[in-house]
């Protein structure tokens, strides 16, 4: 009878020590991994308006025809560029928010 007591106590200790491992549910969450969008520096600006035609070889009519086209093209370039930069900046801010949120989730899980 006394020989069985140490074995019983050993089994009881093992069950007691491992009981905490069986009660917890493990939840695995896949965190989204955002990508950062970068625009090269040379694509973040528009070229300067080109110089007008050489007055020695062109008429005022040539200059008058050239000027509105140059300004329209420049205005379109600036508008498109501003829209692109605004969209990319908004995406990058959202990506940074997700990264911070993921870091908080990971640190909370630890």
Backbone as JSON, one array per atom type, in Angstrom:
{
  "sequence": "XXXXXXXXXXXXXXXXXXXXXXXXXXXXXXXXXXXXXXXXXXXXXXXXXXXXXXXXXXXXXXXXXXXXXXXXXXXXXXXXXXXXXXXXXXXXXXXXXXXXXXXXXXXXXX",
  "N": [[0.82, -1.19, 0.0], [1.95, 1.26, 0.77], [3.85, 1.59, -1.22], [2.41, 2.28, -3.4], [1.55, 4.86, -2.91], [3.61, 6.95, -3.42], [3.7, 6.74, -6.23], [1.08, 7.4, -6.87], [1.0, 10.04, -5.9], [2.91, 11.17, -7.61], [1.65, 10.91, -10.09], [-0.58, 12.5, -9.59], [0.67, 15.01, -9.2], [1.73, 15.46, -11.76], [-0.64, 15.62, -13.27], [-1.75, 17.86, -12.05], [0.15, 19.87, -12.65], [0.03, 19.96, -15.44], [-2.53, 20.7, -15.95], [-3.15, 23.35, -16.46], [-2.4, 23.75, -19.08], [-4.29, 22.59, -20.73], [-6.67, 23.96, -20.64], [-6.73, 26.32, -22.12], [-7.64, 28.0, -25.08], [-6.08, 28.17, -28.18], [-5.63, 30.81, -30.31], [-5.09, 31.63, -33.57], [-4.28, 34.29, -35.5], [-4.17, 35.71, -38.64], [-2.38, 38.38, -39.59], [-2.89, 41.31, -41.54], [-0.59, 42.29, -44.05], [0.52, 45.18, -45.03], [1.6, 46.92, -47.98], [4.02, 49.31, -48.88], [3.73, 52.07, -50.98], [5.78, 53.64, -53.22], [6.77, 56.57, -54.92], [9.01, 57.51, -57.39], [11.31, 60.24, -56.96], [11.71, 61.89, -59.19], [9.31, 61.66, -60.47], [7.55, 63.04, -58.96], [7.32, 65.66, -59.47], [6.54, 68.22, -61.87], [7.81, 69.05, -65.12], [9.34, 72.21, -65.86], [7.65, 74.92, -67.5], [8.16, 74.91, -70.96], [10.4, 77.01, -72.79], [9.27, 79.79, -74.79], [8.7, 79.78, -78.4], [11.45, 80.63, -80.56], [11.8, 84.02, -81.12], [12.99, 85.05, -83.4], [12.5, 83.3, -85.47], [9.81, 82.72, -85.51], [6.33, 83.61, -85.65], [3.98, 85.93, -84.15], [1.61, 84.66, -84.19], [2.34, 81.99, -84.13], [3.37, 81.84, -81.54], [1.09, 82.52, -80.11], [-0.51, 80.32, -80.64], [0.96, 78.34, -79.43], [1.13, 78.92, -76.69], [-1.39, 78.51, -75.13], [-1.61, 75.72, -75.3], [0.69, 74.81, -73.96], [0.3, 75.77, -71.34], [-2.09, 74.43, -70.71], [-1.28, 71.75, -70.83], [0.6, 71.76, -68.78], [-1.01, 72.43, -66.58], [-2.65, 70.17, -66.5], [-0.76, 68.2, -65.95], [0.12, 68.98, -63.38], [-2.27, 68.72, -61.96], [-2.85, 65.95, -62.23], [-0.59, 64.92, -61.0], [-0.8, 65.92, -58.37], [-3.12, 64.55, -57.57], [-2.25, 61.88, -57.71], [-0.13, 61.83, -55.83], [-1.59, 62.46, -53.53], [-3.27, 60.2, -53.31], [-1.39, 58.12, -53.0], [-0.07, 58.95, -50.67], [-2.2, 58.78, -48.84], [-2.64, 56.02, -48.92], [-0.18, 55.1, -47.87], [-0.29, 56.17, -45.29], [-2.45, 54.71, -44.26], [-1.31, 52.18, -44.41], [0.75, 52.45, -42.52], [-0.81, 52.77, -40.25], [-2.01, 50.25, -40.08], [0.25, 48.66, -39.67], [1.07, 49.59, -37.14], [-1.17, 48.83, -35.68], [-1.05, 46.05, -35.98], [1.36, 45.57, -34.63], [0.6, 46.27, -32.05], [-1.3, 44.27, -31.56], [0.33, 42.01, -31.6], [2.06, 42.51, -29.45], [0.21, 42.53, -27.39], [-0.59, 39.91, -27.43], [1.59, 38.57, -26.52]],
  "CA": [[0.0, 0.0, 0.0], [2.82, 2.43, 0.84], [4.56, 1.71, -2.48], [1.52, 2.9, -4.37], [1.35, 6.27, -2.56], [4.47, 7.84, -4.19], [3.29, 6.72, -7.63], [-0.16, 8.16, -6.93], [1.36, 11.46, -5.75], [3.6, 11.6, -8.83], [0.62, 11.08, -11.13], [-1.38, 13.66, -9.18], [1.47, 16.21, -9.48], [1.79, 15.64, -13.22], [-1.96, 16.11, -13.69], [-1.92, 19.22, -11.53], [1.03, 20.78, -13.37], [-0.36, 20.07, -16.85], [-3.94, 21.08, -16.09], [-3.23, 24.7, -17.02], [-2.14, 23.71, -20.52], [-5.41, 22.06, -21.47], [-7.84, 24.81, -20.56], [-6.65, 27.53, -22.93], [-7.79, 27.85, -26.53], [-5.07, 28.91, -28.93], [-6.21, 31.49, -31.46], [-4.09, 32.12, -34.51], [-4.85, 35.32, -36.37], [-3.27, 36.15, -39.7], [-2.44, 39.84, -39.64], [-2.64, 41.82, -42.88], [0.73, 42.88, -44.26], [0.4, 46.21, -46.06], [2.8, 47.28, -48.74], [4.19, 50.75, -49.02], [3.86, 52.49, -52.37], [6.71, 54.76, -53.35], [6.88, 57.2, -56.23], [10.34, 58.09, -57.52], [11.33, 61.69, -56.78], [11.59, 62.58, -60.47], [7.92, 61.6, -60.89], [6.74, 63.83, -58.05], [7.29, 67.06, -59.92], [6.32, 68.43, -63.3], [8.86, 69.87, -65.7], [9.0, 73.64, -66.01], [7.05, 75.24, -68.81], [9.23, 75.15, -71.92], [10.56, 78.39, -73.29], [8.48, 80.05, -76.0], [9.46, 79.66, -79.64], [12.43, 81.69, -80.84], [11.13, 85.13, -81.82], [13.62, 85.33, -84.7], [12.02, 82.38, -86.5], [8.38, 82.45, -85.39], [5.45, 84.78, -85.66], [3.13, 86.04, -82.96], [0.56, 83.66, -84.33], [2.93, 80.74, -83.64], [3.44, 81.93, -80.08], [-0.28, 82.5, -79.6], [-1.0, 78.95, -80.73], [1.77, 77.5, -78.53], [0.96, 79.26, -75.28], [-2.47, 77.8, -74.41], [-1.31, 74.29, -75.23], [1.7, 74.6, -72.93], [-0.32, 75.98, -70.04], [-3.06, 73.35, -70.49], [-0.53, 70.53, -70.52], [1.2, 71.92, -67.46], [-2.08, 72.35, -65.58], [-3.07, 68.77, -66.41], [0.32, 67.48, -65.27], [0.08, 69.31, -61.96], [-3.48, 68.14, -61.38], [-2.66, 64.5, -62.14], [0.45, 64.67, -60.02], [-1.36, 66.15, -57.03], [-4.04, 63.46, -57.26], [-1.46, 60.67, -57.48], [0.57, 61.97, -54.56], [-2.6, 62.4, -52.46], [-3.71, 58.81, -53.18], [-0.29, 57.31, -52.46], [0.13, 59.35, -49.27], [-3.3, 58.2, -48.05], [-2.35, 54.58, -48.82], [0.95, 54.89, -46.95], [-0.76, 56.44, -43.93], [-3.25, 53.55, -43.87], [-0.36, 51.07, -44.19], [1.42, 52.7, -41.24], [-1.8, 52.52, -39.2], [-2.16, 48.79, -39.98], [1.48, 48.14, -39.05], [1.0, 49.9, -35.71], [-2.23, 48.0, -35.12], [-0.5, 44.68, -35.91], [2.37, 45.54, -33.56], [-0.13, 46.28, -30.78], [-1.89, 42.95, -31.39], [1.39, 41.05, -31.29], [2.54, 42.76, -28.09], [-0.86, 42.12, -26.48], [-0.65, 38.44, -27.41], [2.75, 38.08, -25.76]],
  "C": [[0.87, 1.26, 0.0], [3.59, 2.64, -0.47], [3.71, 2.39, -3.53], [1.35, 4.4, -4.11], [2.3, 7.2, -3.32], [4.09, 7.88, -5.67], [2.02, 7.55, -7.81], [0.11, 9.67, -6.83], [2.06, 11.99, -6.99], [2.61, 11.84, -9.96], [-0.24, 12.29, -10.82], [-0.64, 14.96, -9.47], [1.54, 16.5, -10.97], [0.46, 16.18, -13.73], [-2.18, 17.55, -13.25], [-1.09, 20.21, -12.35], [0.61, 20.96, -14.82], [-1.79, 20.53, -17.03], [-4.09, 22.48, -16.68], [-3.04, 24.73, -18.52], [-3.37, 23.32, -21.32], [-6.61, 23.0, -21.51], [-7.84, 26.0, -21.5], [-6.82, 27.19, -24.41], [-6.74, 28.71, -27.2], [-5.73, 29.5, -30.16], [-5.08, 32.03, -32.32], [-4.77, 33.08, -35.46], [-3.8, 35.74, -37.38], [-3.44, 37.65, -39.85], [-2.15, 40.31, -41.06], [-1.26, 42.49, -42.95], [0.64, 43.91, -45.38], [1.73, 46.44, -46.77], [2.84, 48.79, -48.86], [4.41, 51.08, -50.49], [4.77, 53.71, -52.41], [6.72, 55.26, -54.79], [8.29, 57.79, -56.31], [10.27, 59.62, -57.49], [11.14, 62.43, -58.1], [10.14, 62.57, -60.99], [7.0, 62.41, -59.98], [6.68, 65.31, -58.43], [7.03, 67.1, -61.42], [7.48, 69.25, -63.85], [8.39, 71.33, -65.81], [8.4, 73.86, -67.4], [8.18, 75.55, -69.79], [9.25, 76.6, -72.4], [9.73, 78.58, -74.56], [9.35, 79.9, -77.26], [10.39, 80.87, -79.84], [11.77, 82.81, -81.63], [11.75, 85.45, -83.19], [13.03, 84.46, -85.81], [10.53, 82.09, -86.42], [7.6, 83.76, -85.38], [4.67, 84.83, -84.36], [2.01, 85.01, -83.0], [1.07, 82.28, -83.83], [2.97, 80.72, -82.1], [2.05, 81.85, -79.47], [-0.87, 81.09, -79.66], [-0.28, 78.03, -79.73], [1.39, 77.7, -77.06], [-0.19, 78.53, -74.58], [-2.22, 76.3, -74.28], [-0.33, 73.97, -74.11], [1.07, 74.74, -71.54], [-1.35, 74.88, -69.73], [-2.35, 72.05, -70.12], [0.08, 70.61, -69.12], [0.14, 71.8, -66.36], [-2.56, 70.91, -65.4], [-2.03, 67.94, -65.66], [0.27, 67.74, -63.77], [-1.13, 68.69, -61.27], [-3.34, 66.64, -61.2], [-1.64, 64.16, -61.06], [-0.07, 64.86, -58.6], [-2.3, 65.01, -56.62], [-3.28, 62.18, -56.93], [-0.76, 60.72, -56.13], [-0.41, 61.87, -53.39], [-3.05, 60.95, -52.23], [-2.61, 57.96, -52.54], [-0.03, 57.67, -51.0], [-0.96, 58.76, -48.37], [-3.08, 56.7, -47.87], [-1.24, 54.32, -47.81], [0.55, 55.17, -45.51], [-1.6, 55.27, -43.41], [-2.35, 52.36, -43.6], [0.35, 51.24, -42.86], [0.47, 52.43, -40.07], [-1.96, 51.01, -38.99], [-0.93, 48.18, -39.32], [1.46, 48.39, -37.55], [-0.05, 49.04, -35.01], [-1.76, 46.54, -34.97], [0.52, 44.56, -34.79], [1.68, 45.51, -32.2], [-0.76, 44.91, -30.51], [-0.84, 41.92, -30.99], [1.87, 41.26, -29.86], [1.48, 42.38, -27.05], [-0.9, 40.61, -26.34], [0.49, 37.85, -26.6], [2.5, 38.29, -24.32]]
}
